[in-house]
Structure formats: structure tokens, C-alpha cells
């Protein structure tokens, strides 16, 4: 069976990570299978989150540079740029309505996969010492 499979709609604060130490090669293989079953989802989500975060940070930087009172804001042509930046920021927010949920899922998968990797690593270390 799977170590832990959580439907995407379940709030992640209600989920626990597997705590059972790996004690057999069969269990190690199950954990490894679970790791790889969700690793691609994690990588894809992580790439999406990075891309969206970079866009938000870039737009936020531009927005702050064009805040009322700044030199840039006083220049007439930059008022148009300010409006464009705010519109782009709004479009980005609307195009990523599930950003927060996906970010939480990404963090959960990161924690889970790191934990599984640690449990497998501990088992492997114990086997080397035998």
C-alpha cells in the first residue's frame, strides 16, 4: 500500500507524514515507489510556483518603483507604465486563483518526499553498518 496519499481537497494541516521507520527491503521499496509516484507532481508544482513567484516579485518591484511620490511616478509616461503594471499584476492574480492551494500542496509534497527520503536513508545507513 501507499505510505500516504492525500486527496488535493483535504486541508494539509489535517495530514500527518509517515513516521514508521523502514525495517525491511519490502517496506523500503514501497516507500521508494510512493516517493516516485508523487515526485513528478512535486517537480511540476514547484516549477509552476517558482515561475509565478518570479512574476509576482518582478511586478511587485515595478509597482513599488512607481508608487506615488517616487521620481518615476512624477514622469507622465510612467503613469501609463504604472497602470500597465497594475493591470498585469491583476491579470496574474486572476489567472492563478488556486496559487495558495497549489503552494500549500507543493510544500506538503516537499515535506513528505524529504521525510520519505530521510527514512530510506536511515534504513540504508543501518544496513551498511550490519
MARLO-139978 format. One record per atom (N, C-alpha, C): atom name; x, y negated, z. Coordinates in steps of 0.2 Angstrom, whole numbers, plus 5000, padded with zeros to 4 digits. Layout:
N
+------+------+------+------+
! atom !    x !    y !    z !
+------+------+------+------+
!   CA !    X !    Y !    Z !
...
+------+------+------+------+
% end
This chain:
130
+------+------+------+------+
! atom !    x !    y !    z !
+------+------+------+------+
!    N ! 5004 ! 5006 ! 5000 !
!   CA ! 5000 ! 5000 ! 5000 !
!    C ! 5004 ! 4994 ! 5000 !
!    N ! 5001 ! 4988 ! 4999 !
!   CA ! 5004 ! 4982 ! 4999 !
!    C ! 5006 ! 4979 ! 5006 !
!    N ! 5011 ! 4976 ! 5006 !
!   CA ! 5013 ! 4973 ! 5013 !
!    C ! 5008 ! 4968 ! 5015 !
!    N ! 5006 ! 4963 ! 5010 !
!   CA ! 5001 ! 4958 ! 5012 !
!    C ! 4999 ! 4955 ! 5006 !
!    N ! 4993 ! 4955 ! 5004 !
!   CA ! 4990 ! 4952 ! 4998 !
!    C ! 4985 ! 4947 ! 5000 !
!    N ! 4985 ! 4941 ! 4999 !
!   CA ! 4981 ! 4936 ! 5001 !
!    C ! 4977 ! 4933 ! 4995 !
!    N ! 4970 ! 4933 ! 4995 !
!   CA ! 4967 ! 4930 ! 4990 !
!    C ! 4968 ! 4923 ! 4990 !
!    N ! 4968 ! 4919 ! 4985 !
!   CA ! 4970 ! 4912 ! 4984 !
!    C ! 4965 ! 4908 ! 4988 !
!    N ! 4959 ! 4910 ! 4989 !
!   CA ! 4954 ! 4905 ! 4993 !
!    C ! 4955 ! 4906 ! 5000 !
!    N ! 4959 ! 4910 ! 5003 !
!   CA ! 4959 ! 4911 ! 5010 !
!    C ! 4964 ! 4906 ! 5013 !
!    N ! 4962 ! 4902 ! 5018 !
!   CA ! 4967 ! 4897 ! 5021 !
!    C ! 4973 ! 4900 ! 5023 !
!    N ! 4979 ! 4898 ! 5021 !
!   CA ! 4985 ! 4901 ! 5023 !
!    C ! 4987 ! 4901 ! 5030 !
!    N ! 4984 ! 4896 ! 5034 !
!   CA ! 4986 ! 4896 ! 5041 !
!    C ! 4982 ! 4902 ! 5045 !
!    N ! 4978 ! 4906 ! 5042 !
!   CA ! 4975 ! 4912 ! 5045 !
!    C ! 4978 ! 4918 ! 5043 !
!    N ! 4984 ! 4918 ! 5040 !
!   CA ! 4988 ! 4923 ! 5037 !
!    C ! 4994 ! 4924 ! 5041 !
!    N ! 4996 ! 4931 ! 5042 !
!   CA ! 5002 ! 4932 ! 5046 !
!    C ! 5007 ! 4936 ! 5041 !
!    N ! 5013 ! 4935 ! 5042 !
!   CA ! 5018 ! 4938 ! 5037 !
!    C ! 5019 ! 4945 ! 5040 !
!    N ! 5021 ! 4950 ! 5036 !
!   CA ! 5023 ! 4957 ! 5039 !
!    C ! 5028 ! 4956 ! 5044 !
!    N ! 5027 ! 4960 ! 5050 !
!   CA ! 5033 ! 4959 ! 5055 !
!    C ! 5036 ! 4966 ! 5056 !
!    N ! 5033 ! 4971 ! 5053 !
!   CA ! 5036 ! 4978 ! 5053 !
!    C ! 5043 ! 4979 ! 5050 !
!    N ! 5048 ! 4980 ! 5054 !
!   CA ! 5054 ! 4982 ! 5051 !
!    C ! 5054 ! 4987 ! 5047 !
!    N ! 5059 ! 4987 ! 5042 !
!   CA ! 5059 ! 4993 ! 5037 !
!    C ! 5063 ! 4999 ! 5040 !
!    N ! 5060 ! 5005 ! 5040 !
!   CA ! 5063 ! 5010 ! 5044 !
!    C ! 5064 ! 5016 ! 5039 !
!    N ! 5062 ! 5016 ! 5033 !
!   CA ! 5063 ! 5021 ! 5028 !
!    C ! 5064 ! 5018 ! 5021 !
!    N ! 5067 ! 5023 ! 5017 !
!   CA ! 5068 ! 5021 ! 5010 !
!    C ! 5062 ! 5020 ! 5006 !
!    N ! 5056 ! 5024 ! 5008 !
!   CA ! 5050 ! 5023 ! 5005 !
!    C ! 5047 ! 5016 ! 5007 !
!    N ! 5047 ! 5014 ! 5013 !
!   CA ! 5045 ! 5008 ! 5015 !
!    C ! 5049 ! 5002 ! 5012 !
!    N ! 5055 ! 5003 ! 5011 !
!   CA ! 5059 ! 4998 ! 5008 !
!    C ! 5057 ! 4997 ! 5001 !
!    N ! 5055 ! 5003 ! 4998 !
!   CA ! 5053 ! 5002 ! 4991 !
!    C ! 5046 ! 4999 ! 4990 !
!    N ! 5042 ! 5000 ! 4995 !
!   CA ! 5035 ! 4997 ! 4995 !
!    C ! 5036 ! 4989 ! 4996 !
!    N ! 5041 ! 4987 ! 5001 !
!   CA ! 5042 ! 4980 ! 5002 !
!    C ! 5045 ! 4977 ! 4995 !
!    N ! 5049 ! 4980 ! 4992 !
!   CA ! 5053 ! 4978 ! 4986 !
!    C ! 5047 ! 4977 ! 4981 !
!    N ! 5043 ! 4982 ! 4980 !
!   CA ! 5038 ! 4981 ! 4975 !
!    C ! 5033 ! 4975 ! 4976 !
!    N ! 5031 ! 4974 ! 4983 !
!   CA ! 5027 ! 4969 ! 4985 !
!    C ! 5031 ! 4962 ! 4983 !
!    N ! 5037 ! 4962 ! 4984 !
!   CA ! 5041 ! 4956 ! 4983 !
!    C ! 5041 ! 4954 ! 4975 !
!    N ! 5042 ! 4959 ! 4971 !
!   CA ! 5042 ! 4958 ! 4964 !
!    C ! 5035 ! 4957 ! 4961 !
!    N ! 5030 ! 4960 ! 4964 !
!   CA ! 5023 ! 4959 ! 4962 !
!    C ! 5021 ! 4951 ! 4963 !
!    N ! 5024 ! 4947 ! 4967 !
!   CA ! 5022 ! 4940 ! 4968 !
!    C ! 5028 ! 4936 ! 4967 !
!    N ! 5034 ! 4938 ! 4965 !
!   CA ! 5039 ! 4934 ! 4963 !
!    C ! 5038 ! 4929 ! 4957 !
!    N ! 5035 ! 4932 ! 4952 !
!   CA ! 5034 ! 4928 ! 4946 !
!    C ! 5029 ! 4923 ! 4947 !
!    N ! 5024 ! 4924 ! 4951 !
!   CA ! 5019 ! 4919 ! 4953 !
!    C ! 5022 ! 4913 ! 4957 !
!    N ! 5027 ! 4915 ! 4962 !
!   CA ! 5030 ! 4910 ! 4965 !
!    C ! 5035 ! 4906 ! 4961 !
!    N ! 5038 ! 4909 ! 4956 !
!   CA ! 5043 ! 4905 ! 4952 !
!    C ! 5039 ! 4901 ! 4948 !
!    N ! 5033 ! 4903 ! 4945 !
!   CA ! 5029 ! 4898 ! 4941 !
!    C ! 5026 ! 4893 ! 4945 !
!    N ! 5023 ! 4894 ! 4951 !
!   CA ! 5021 ! 4889 ! 4955 !
!    C ! 5026 ! 4884 ! 4957 !
!    N ! 5032 ! 4887 ! 4959 !
!   CA ! 5037 ! 4882 ! 4961 !
!    C ! 5039 ! 4878 ! 4955 !
!    N ! 5040 ! 4880 ! 4949 !
!   CA ! 5042 ! 4876 ! 4943 !
!    C ! 5036 ! 4871 ! 4942 !
!    N ! 5030 ! 4872 ! 4943 !
!   CA ! 5024 ! 4868 ! 4942 !
!    C ! 5025 ! 4862 ! 4948 !
!    N ! 5026 ! 4864 ! 4954 !
!   CA ! 5026 ! 4860 ! 4959 !
!    C ! 5032 ! 4855 ! 4958 !
!    N ! 5038 ! 4857 ! 4956 !
!   CA ! 5044 ! 4853 ! 4955 !
!    C ! 5042 ! 4848 ! 4950 !
!    N ! 5039 ! 4850 ! 4944 !
!   CA ! 5038 ! 4846 ! 4939 !
!    C ! 5033 ! 4840 ! 4941 !
!    N ! 5027 ! 4842 ! 4944 !
!   CA ! 5023 ! 4837 ! 4947 !
!    C ! 5026 ! 4833 ! 4952 !
!    N ! 5029 ! 4835 ! 4956 !
!   CA ! 5033 ! 4831 ! 4962 !
!    C ! 5037 ! 4826 ! 4958 !
!    N ! 5041 ! 4828 ! 4953 !
!   CA ! 5046 ! 4823 ! 4950 !
!    C ! 5042 ! 4818 ! 4947 !
!    N ! 5036 ! 4819 ! 4943 !
!   CA ! 5032 ! 4814 ! 4940 !
!    C ! 5029 ! 4810 ! 4945 !
!    N ! 5027 ! 4812 ! 4951 !
!   CA ! 5024 ! 4808 ! 4956 !
!    C ! 5029 ! 4803 ! 4959 !
!    N ! 5035 ! 4806 ! 4960 !
!   CA ! 5041 ! 4802 ! 4963 !
!    C ! 5043 ! 4796 ! 4958 !
!    N ! 5043 ! 4798 ! 4952 !
!   CA ! 5045 ! 4793 ! 4947 !
!    C ! 5040 ! 4788 ! 4946 !
!    N ! 5034 ! 4790 ! 4946 !
!   CA ! 5028 ! 4785 ! 4946 !
!    C ! 5028 ! 4781 ! 4952 !
!    N ! 5029 ! 4784 ! 4958 !
!   CA ! 5029 ! 4780 ! 4964 !
!    C ! 5034 ! 4775 ! 4964 !
!    N ! 5040 ! 4777 ! 4962 !
!   CA ! 5046 ! 4772 ! 4962 !
!    C ! 5044 ! 4766 ! 4957 !
!    N ! 5042 ! 4768 ! 4951 !
!   CA ! 5040 ! 4762 ! 4947 !
!    C ! 5034 ! 4758 ! 4950 !
!    N ! 5030 ! 4761 ! 4953 !
!   CA ! 5024 ! 4757 ! 4956 !
!    C ! 5027 ! 4753 ! 4962 !
!    N ! 5031 ! 4755 ! 4966 !
!   CA ! 5034 ! 4751 ! 4971 !
!    C ! 5038 ! 4745 ! 4969 !
!    N ! 5042 ! 4746 ! 4963 !
!   CA ! 5046 ! 4741 ! 4960 !
!    C ! 5042 ! 4736 ! 4957 !
!    N ! 5035 ! 4737 ! 4956 !
!   CA ! 5031 ! 4732 ! 4953 !
!    C ! 5025 ! 4730 ! 4958 !
!    N ! 5027 ! 4730 ! 4964 !
!   CA ! 5022 ! 4728 ! 4969 !
!    C ! 5022 ! 4720 ! 4969 !
!    N ! 5016 ! 4717 ! 4971 !
!   CA ! 5015 ! 4710 ! 4971 !
!    C ! 5021 ! 4707 ! 4976 !
!    N ! 5024 ! 4702 ! 4973 !
!   CA ! 5029 ! 4698 ! 4977 !
!    C ! 5036 ! 4700 ! 4974 !
!    N ! 5037 ! 4706 ! 4971 !
!   CA ! 5043 ! 4708 ! 4968 !
!    C ! 5045 ! 4703 ! 4962 !
!    N ! 5051 ! 4703 ! 4960 !
!   CA ! 5053 ! 4699 ! 4954 !
!    C ! 5050 ! 4702 ! 4948 !
!    N ! 5050 ! 4709 ! 4947 !
!   CA ! 5047 ! 4712 ! 4941 !
!    C ! 5040 ! 4710 ! 4941 !
!    N ! 5036 ! 4710 ! 4946 !
!   CA ! 5029 ! 4709 ! 4946 !
!    C ! 5027 ! 4702 ! 4943 !
!    N ! 5032 ! 4697 ! 4945 !
!   CA ! 5030 ! 4690 ! 4943 !
!    C ! 5031 ! 4689 ! 4935 !
!    N ! 5035 ! 4693 ! 4932 !
!   CA ! 5036 ! 4693 ! 4925 !
!    C ! 5029 ! 4695 ! 4921 !
!    N ! 5026 ! 4691 ! 4917 !
!   CA ! 5020 ! 4693 ! 4914 !
!    C ! 5020 ! 4700 ! 4910 !
!    N ! 5025 ! 4701 ! 4907 !
!   CA ! 5025 ! 4708 ! 4903 !
!    C ! 5025 ! 4714 ! 4908 !
!    N ! 5027 ! 4713 ! 4914 !
!   CA ! 5027 ! 4718 ! 4919 !
!    C ! 5021 ! 4720 ! 4922 !
!    N ! 5016 ! 4715 ! 4921 !
!   CA ! 5009 ! 4716 ! 4924 !
!    C ! 5006 ! 4721 ! 4920 !
!    N ! 5007 ! 4721 ! 4913 !
!   CA ! 5005 ! 4726 ! 4909 !
!    C ! 5008 ! 4733 ! 4911 !
!    N ! 5014 ! 4733 ! 4912 !
!   CA ! 5018 ! 4739 ! 4914 !
!    C ! 5015 ! 4742 ! 4921 !
!    N ! 5013 ! 4737 ! 4925 !
!   CA ! 5011 ! 4739 ! 4932 !
!    C ! 5004 ! 4743 ! 4931 !
!    N ! 5000 ! 4740 ! 4927 !
!   CA ! 4993 ! 4743 ! 4925 !
!    C ! 4994 ! 4750 ! 4922 !
!    N ! 4999 ! 4751 ! 4917 !
!   CA ! 5000 ! 4757 ! 4914 !
!    C ! 5003 ! 4762 ! 4919 !
!    N ! 5007 ! 4760 ! 4924 !
!   CA ! 5010 ! 4765 ! 4929 !
!    C ! 5004 ! 4767 ! 4933 !
!    N ! 5000 ! 4763 ! 4935 !
!   CA ! 4994 ! 4765 ! 4940 !
!    C ! 4990 ! 4769 ! 4936 !
!    N ! 4988 ! 4768 ! 4930 !
!   CA ! 4984 ! 4772 ! 4926 !
!    C ! 4987 ! 4779 ! 4925 !
!    N ! 4993 ! 4779 ! 4924 !
!   CA ! 4997 ! 4786 ! 4923 !
!    C ! 4997 ! 4790 ! 4930 !
!    N ! 4998 ! 4786 ! 4935 !
!   CA ! 4998 ! 4789 ! 4942 !
!    C ! 4991 ! 4792 ! 4943 !
!    N ! 4985 ! 4788 ! 4941 !
!   CA ! 4979 ! 4791 ! 4942 !
!    C ! 4977 ! 4797 ! 4938 !
!    N ! 4979 ! 4797 ! 4932 !
!   CA ! 4978 ! 4802 ! 4927 !
!    C ! 4982 ! 4809 ! 4930 !
!    N ! 4988 ! 4808 ! 4932 !
!   CA ! 4992 ! 4813 ! 4935 !
!    C ! 4988 ! 4816 ! 4941 !
!    N ! 4985 ! 4812 ! 4946 !
!   CA ! 4982 ! 4815 ! 4951 !
!    C ! 4975 ! 4818 ! 4949 !
!    N ! 4972 ! 4816 ! 4944 !
!   CA ! 4966 ! 4819 ! 4942 !
!    C ! 4967 ! 4826 ! 4938 !
!    N ! 4973 ! 4826 ! 4935 !
!   CA ! 4975 ! 4832 ! 4931 !
!    C ! 4977 ! 4838 ! 4935 !
!    N ! 4979 ! 4836 ! 4942 !
!   CA ! 4981 ! 4841 ! 4946 !
!    C ! 4977 ! 4841 ! 4953 !
!    N ! 4971 ! 4842 ! 4952 !
!   CA ! 4966 ! 4842 ! 4958 !
!    C ! 4968 ! 4847 ! 4963 !
!    N ! 4971 ! 4853 ! 4961 !
!   CA ! 4972 ! 4858 ! 4966 !
!    C ! 4980 ! 4858 ! 4968 !
!    N ! 4983 ! 4852 ! 4967 !
!   CA ! 4990 ! 4852 ! 4969 !
!    C ! 4992 ! 4854 ! 4976 !
!    N ! 4988 ! 4851 ! 4981 !
!   CA ! 4989 ! 4853 ! 4988 !
!    C ! 4988 ! 4860 ! 4989 !
!    N ! 4983 ! 4863 ! 4986 !
!   CA ! 4982 ! 4870 ! 4987 !
!    C ! 4987 ! 4874 ! 4984 !
!    N ! 4989 ! 4873 ! 4978 !
!   CA ! 4995 ! 4876 ! 4975 !
!    C ! 5001 ! 4875 ! 4979 !
!    N ! 5002 ! 4869 ! 4981 !
!   CA ! 5008 ! 4868 ! 4985 !
!    C ! 5009 ! 4873 ! 4991 !
!    N ! 5003 ! 4873 ! 4995 !
!   CA ! 5002 ! 4877 ! 5001 !
!    C ! 5004 ! 4885 ! 4999 !
!    N ! 5001 ! 4887 ! 4993 !
!   CA ! 5002 ! 4894 ! 4991 !
!    C ! 5009 ! 4895 ! 4989 !
!    N ! 5012 ! 4890 ! 4986 !
!   CA ! 5019 ! 4891 ! 4985 !
!    C ! 5023 ! 4891 ! 4991 !
!    N ! 5022 ! 4887 ! 4996 !
!   CA ! 5026 ! 4888 ! 5002 !
!    C ! 5024 ! 4894 ! 5006 !
!    N ! 5018 ! 4897 ! 5006 !
!   CA ! 5017 ! 4903 ! 5009 !
!    C ! 5021 ! 4909 ! 5005 !
!    N ! 5021 ! 4909 ! 4998 !
!   CA ! 5024 ! 4914 ! 4995 !
!    C ! 5032 ! 4913 ! 4996 !
!    N ! 5034 ! 4907 ! 4997 !
!   CA ! 5041 ! 4906 ! 4998 !
!    C ! 5043 ! 4910 ! 5005 !
!    N ! 5039 ! 4908 ! 5010 !
!   CA ! 5040 ! 4911 ! 5017 !
!    C ! 5039 ! 4919 ! 5017 !
!    N ! 5034 ! 4921 ! 5013 !
!   CA ! 5033 ! 4928 ! 5013 !
!    C ! 5039 ! 4932 ! 5010 !
!    N ! 5041 ! 4929 ! 5004 !
!   CA ! 5046 ! 4933 ! 5000 !
!    C ! 5053 ! 4932 ! 5004 !
!    N ! 5054 ! 4927 ! 5007 !
!   CA ! 5060 ! 4926 ! 5011 !
!    C ! 5060 ! 4931 ! 5016 !
!    N ! 5054 ! 4932 ! 5020 !
!   CA ! 5054 ! 4937 ! 5025 !
!    C ! 5055 ! 4944 ! 5023 !
!    N ! 5052 ! 4946 ! 5017 !
!   CA ! 5052 ! 4952 ! 5015 !
!    C ! 5060 ! 4954 ! 5013 !
!    N ! 5063 ! 4949 ! 5010 !
!   CA ! 5070 ! 4949 ! 5008 !
!    C ! 5074 ! 4950 ! 5014 !
!    N ! 5073 ! 4947 ! 5020 !
!   CA ! 5076 ! 4947 ! 5026 !
!    C ! 5075 ! 4954 ! 5029 !
!    N ! 5069 ! 4957 ! 5029 !
!   CA ! 5068 ! 4964 ! 5032 !
!    C ! 5072 ! 4969 ! 5028 !
!    N ! 5072 ! 4968 ! 5021 !
!   CA ! 5075 ! 4973 ! 5017 !
!    C ! 5083 ! 4973 ! 5018 !
!    N ! 5085 ! 4966 ! 5019 !
!   CA ! 5092 ! 4965 ! 5020 !
!    C ! 5095 ! 4968 ! 5027 !
!    N ! 5090 ! 4968 ! 5032 !
!   CA ! 5092 ! 4971 ! 5038 !
!    C ! 5092 ! 4978 ! 5038 !
!    N ! 5088 ! 4981 ! 5034 !
!   CA ! 5087 ! 4988 ! 5033 !
!    C ! 5094 ! 4991 ! 5030 !
!    N ! 5095 ! 4987 ! 5024 !
!   CA ! 5102 ! 4989 ! 5021 !
!    C ! 5108 ! 4988 ! 5025 !
!    N ! 5108 ! 4983 ! 5029 !
!   CA ! 5114 ! 4982 ! 5033 !
!    C ! 5114 ! 4988 ! 5038 !
!    N ! 5109 ! 4990 ! 5041 !
!   CA ! 5109 ! 4996 ! 5046 !
!    C ! 5111 ! 5002 ! 5042 !
!    N ! 5109 ! 5003 ! 5036 !
!   CA ! 5111 ! 5009 ! 5033 !
!    C ! 5118 ! 5009 ! 5031 !
!    N ! 5121 ! 5004 ! 5030 !
!   CA ! 5128 ! 5003 ! 5029 !
!    C ! 5132 ! 5005 ! 5035 !
!    N ! 5129 ! 5003 ! 5041 !
!   CA ! 5133 ! 5005 ! 5047 !
!    C ! 5133 ! 5012 ! 5049 !
!    N ! 5128 ! 5016 ! 5046 !
!   CA ! 5127 ! 5023 ! 5048 !
!    C ! 5133 ! 5027 ! 5046 !
+------+------+------+------+
% end
